[in-house]
């Protein structure tokens, strides 16, 4: 079972601007947490700190009760996988090779094992990339590349999967596929933390929601507790209408900007 991931009194300043302002919180394994907030709220910076890619000026990220940055790179890579915002593929190699890079924290000195290859195949199937496996990754569309890079993260089988706007460039059908894949990943006892902009998808997909504004946490709790008209108005400066579809799914629609 995955242990807890938490952050305590986290502060981050970049180019003289406070990006994260003394924030604390935590995440539970087996649940999907969505982070919401306007552009510049600090969402991506928080993910970078949670992944151990950026060291804050103050505060600590804790994994299983110990500082994340006290772990070596391979241990962090096995524990936490990050799909960054607007990832790029710089190598003109086939998709299967790209996905195989996700196994680097697990691979021994003699290369990939049978278990590594099996994990790569599972990730390729889970992201609907089977037909792409032998194609050059740089020749794929942006949406196809996004699915390949998600497969790379899934191949690493991290205990915590962090994804920054994973729906960007995906068509509606594959958006649903990715969200369902992440939901299933959490159901096996792993933790999933996702930055989204689509409020309806967040309301449908999230177990828990954190709303950020100006580098601070405006609200946190279950999806129903946090995705409310009042909190969305404060977070985004817009009026939203919240209703349900014919099948009972939540609908969150921005209707006008507030002055």
C-alpha positions as CSV (number, residue, x, y, z in Angstrom):
1,X,0.0,0.0,0.0
2,X,1.3,3.4,-0.9
3,X,2.2,5.7,2.0
4,X,1.1,9.3,2.4
5,X,2.6,12.2,0.4
6,X,2.4,15.5,2.2
7,X,3.9,19.0,2.1
8,X,4.5,21.2,5.1
9,X,5.0,25.0,5.1
10,X,6.1,25.1,1.5
11,X,7.3,28.4,0.1
12,X,8.8,29.0,-3.3
13,X,10.0,32.3,-4.8
14,X,11.0,32.7,-8.5
15,X,12.3,35.9,-10.0
16,X,11.2,37.8,-7.0
17,X,7.7,36.6,-7.0
18,X,6.1,34.4,-4.3
19,X,4.9,31.3,-6.2
20,X,4.0,29.2,-3.2
21,X,3.2,31.0,0.1
22,X,3.7,28.8,3.2
23,X,1.2,26.1,2.2
24,X,0.6,22.7,3.8
25,X,-1.5,19.7,2.8
26,X,-1.5,16.0,2.0
27,X,-2.8,13.3,-0.3
28,X,-4.2,9.9,0.4
29,X,-3.3,6.7,-1.6
30,X,-6.1,5.1,-3.5
31,X,-7.7,8.5,-4.3
32,X,-7.6,11.0,-7.2
33,X,-6.9,14.6,-6.2
34,X,-7.4,17.3,-8.7
35,X,-5.7,20.7,-8.3
36,X,-7.7,23.7,-9.7
37,X,-6.9,27.3,-10.0
38,X,-6.4,30.2,-12.4
39,X,-3.2,30.5,-14.5
40,X,-0.3,31.5,-12.3
41,X,-1.9,30.1,-9.1
42,X,1.1,27.9,-8.4
43,X,-0.4,24.5,-9.5
44,X,2.5,23.4,-11.7
45,X,5.1,24.6,-9.2
46,X,3.5,22.6,-6.5
47,X,3.6,19.5,-8.7
48,X,7.3,20.1,-9.4
49,X,8.0,20.3,-5.7
50,X,6.0,17.1,-5.0
51,X,8.0,15.3,-7.7
52,X,11.3,16.4,-6.2
53,X,12.3,18.4,-9.3
54,X,12.3,21.8,-7.6
55,X,13.5,22.5,-4.1
56,X,11.5,25.1,-2.2
57,X,13.1,28.0,-0.3
58,X,11.2,26.8,2.8
59,X,9.2,23.8,3.9
60,X,9.4,20.1,3.1
61,X,7.7,17.4,1.0
62,X,7.3,14.2,3.0
63,X,6.9,10.7,1.6
64,X,6.2,7.9,4.0
65,X,7.2,10.3,6.8
66,X,10.6,11.2,5.5
67,X,11.8,14.1,3.4
68,X,11.4,13.4,-0.3
69,X,14.7,15.0,-1.2
70,X,16.6,12.7,1.2
71,X,15.9,9.8,-1.2
72,X,18.3,9.2,-4.1
73,X,17.1,9.8,-7.7
74,X,16.2,6.2,-8.4
75,X,14.1,5.8,-5.3
76,X,12.3,9.0,-6.1
77,X,11.7,7.8,-9.7
78,X,10.2,4.5,-8.5
79,X,8.0,6.3,-6.0
80,X,6.8,9.3,-8.1
81,X,6.1,9.7,-11.8
82,X,5.4,13.1,-13.3
83,X,3.8,13.9,-16.6
84,X,4.7,17.6,-17.0
85,X,2.8,20.3,-18.7
86,X,3.5,20.5,-22.5
87,X,6.0,17.7,-22.5
88,X,8.2,17.4,-25.6
89,X,9.7,14.4,-27.4
90,X,13.3,15.3,-28.5
91,X,14.4,11.8,-29.7
92,X,13.6,10.5,-33.2
93,X,13.0,6.9,-31.9
94,X,10.0,4.6,-31.9
95,X,7.2,4.8,-29.4
96,X,8.1,1.6,-27.6
97,X,11.6,2.9,-26.9
98,X,10.1,6.2,-25.5
99,X,7.7,4.2,-23.2
100,X,10.6,2.0,-22.1
101,X,12.3,5.0,-20.6
102,X,9.8,4.9,-17.9
103,X,11.4,1.7,-16.6
104,X,14.8,3.3,-16.0
105,X,14.4,3.6,-12.2
106,X,13.7,-0.1,-12.1
107,X,16.2,-1.5,-14.6
108,X,19.3,-3.2,-13.5
109,X,22.8,-2.9,-14.9
110,X,22.1,-5.5,-17.5
111,X,19.1,-3.7,-19.0
112,X,15.4,-4.4,-19.1
113,X,14.1,-7.6,-17.6
114,X,11.0,-9.6,-18.7
115,X,9.0,-7.7,-16.0
116,X,10.2,-4.4,-17.5
117,X,9.0,-5.4,-21.0
118,X,5.7,-6.6,-19.6
119,X,5.2,-3.2,-17.8
120,X,5.9,-1.4,-21.1
121,X,3.3,-3.5,-23.0
122,X,0.7,-2.9,-20.3
123,X,1.2,0.8,-20.5
124,X,1.0,0.9,-24.3
125,X,-2.3,-1.0,-24.2
126,X,-3.7,1.1,-21.4
127,X,-3.2,4.3,-23.3
128,X,-4.4,3.0,-26.7
129,X,-0.9,3.2,-28.2
130,X,-0.6,-0.3,-29.6
131,X,-1.0,0.8,-33.2
132,X,1.7,3.5,-32.6
133,X,4.3,1.3,-31.0
134,X,6.6,1.0,-33.9
135,X,6.1,4.5,-35.3
136,X,8.6,7.3,-34.8
137,X,7.4,9.4,-31.8
138,X,8.3,12.8,-33.3
139,X,6.0,12.1,-36.3
140,X,2.9,11.7,-34.2
141,X,0.3,14.4,-33.5
142,X,0.3,16.3,-30.3
143,X,-2.5,14.3,-28.9
144,X,-0.8,11.0,-29.8
145,X,2.5,12.2,-28.2
146,X,0.6,13.1,-25.1
147,X,-0.7,9.5,-24.8
148,X,2.8,8.1,-25.4
149,X,4.2,10.2,-22.7
150,X,1.5,9.1,-20.3
151,X,2.3,5.6,-21.2
152,X,6.0,6.3,-20.3
153,X,4.9,7.4,-16.8
154,X,2.5,4.4,-16.4
155,X,5.3,2.0,-17.4
156,X,7.3,3.1,-14.4
157,X,4.5,2.0,-12.1
158,X,5.1,4.8,-9.7
159,X,3.3,4.7,-6.3
160,X,2.3,8.3,-6.9
161,X,1.4,9.5,-10.4
162,X,1.4,13.3,-11.0
163,X,0.0,14.8,-14.2
164,X,-0.1,18.4,-15.2
165,X,-2.9,19.1,-17.6
166,X,-2.9,15.6,-19.2
167,X,-6.0,16.3,-21.3
168,X,-4.3,19.0,-23.4
169,X,-4.3,18.2,-27.1
170,X,-6.5,15.1,-26.6
171,X,-9.8,14.6,-28.4
172,X,-12.9,14.1,-26.2
173,X,-12.9,10.3,-26.5
174,X,-9.2,10.0,-25.4
175,X,-9.8,12.5,-22.6
176,X,-12.3,10.1,-21.2
177,X,-9.9,7.2,-21.8
178,X,-7.1,9.0,-19.9
179,X,-9.3,10.0,-17.0
180,X,-10.6,6.4,-16.7
181,X,-7.1,5.0,-16.8
182,X,-6.0,7.3,-14.0
183,X,-9.0,6.4,-12.0
184,X,-8.3,2.7,-12.3
185,X,-4.7,3.4,-11.4
186,X,-5.8,5.0,-8.2
187,X,-8.2,2.1,-7.4
188,X,-5.3,-0.3,-7.1
189,X,-3.9,1.7,-4.1
190,X,-1.7,4.2,-5.9
191,X,-2.1,7.9,-5.5
192,X,-3.0,10.2,-8.4
193,X,-2.7,14.0,-8.4
194,X,-3.8,15.9,-11.5
195,X,-3.9,19.5,-12.5
196,X,-7.0,20.2,-14.6
197,X,-8.8,23.3,-16.1
198,X,-12.1,21.6,-17.1
199,X,-14.4,22.1,-14.1
200,X,-16.9,19.5,-15.2
201,X,-14.2,16.8,-15.7
202,X,-12.8,17.7,-12.3
203,X,-16.2,17.4,-10.6
204,X,-16.8,14.0,-12.3
205,X,-13.3,12.6,-11.9
206,X,-11.9,13.8,-8.5
207,X,-12.3,12.2,-5.1
208,X,-10.6,15.3,-3.6
209,X,-10.0,18.8,-4.8
210,X,-7.5,21.5,-3.9
211,X,-8.2,25.0,-5.2
212,X,-5.2,27.4,-5.4
213,X,-5.1,31.1,-5.8
214,X,-2.1,33.4,-5.6
215,X,0.2,30.7,-4.4
216,X,-2.0,29.7,-1.5
217,X,-4.6,27.1,-0.9
218,X,-8.1,28.6,-1.1
219,X,-10.0,25.4,-0.4
220,X,-9.6,21.7,-0.1
221,X,-11.9,18.8,0.5
222,X,-14.1,16.4,-1.4
223,X,-15.2,17.3,-4.9
224,X,-18.7,18.1,-3.7
225,X,-17.5,20.2,-0.9
226,X,-15.1,22.3,-3.0
227,X,-16.6,22.7,-6.4
228,X,-19.3,25.1,-5.4
229,X,-20.5,28.4,-7.0
230,X,-19.0,30.5,-4.2
231,X,-15.6,28.9,-4.3
232,X,-15.3,28.9,-8.0
233,X,-16.3,32.6,-8.1
234,X,-13.5,33.4,-5.6
235,X,-11.0,31.2,-7.4
236,X,-11.6,32.3,-11.0
237,X,-13.7,35.4,-10.8
238,X,-16.5,33.8,-12.8
239,X,-20.1,32.8,-12.1
240,X,-20.7,29.1,-12.7
241,X,-23.9,27.1,-13.0
242,X,-23.8,23.6,-11.4
243,X,-26.3,21.0,-12.4
244,X,-26.5,17.4,-13.4
245,X,-26.8,15.6,-16.7
246,X,-29.6,13.2,-17.6
247,X,-27.4,10.4,-16.3
248,X,-26.7,12.1,-13.0
249,X,-23.2,13.3,-13.8
250,X,-22.2,16.8,-12.6
251,X,-22.0,19.7,-15.0
252,X,-20.1,22.9,-14.1
253,X,-20.5,25.6,-16.7
254,X,-18.9,29.1,-16.4
255,X,-21.6,31.6,-17.6
256,X,-20.1,35.0,-17.1
257,X,-17.1,36.9,-15.7
258,X,-17.6,38.7,-12.5
259,X,-16.5,42.3,-12.0
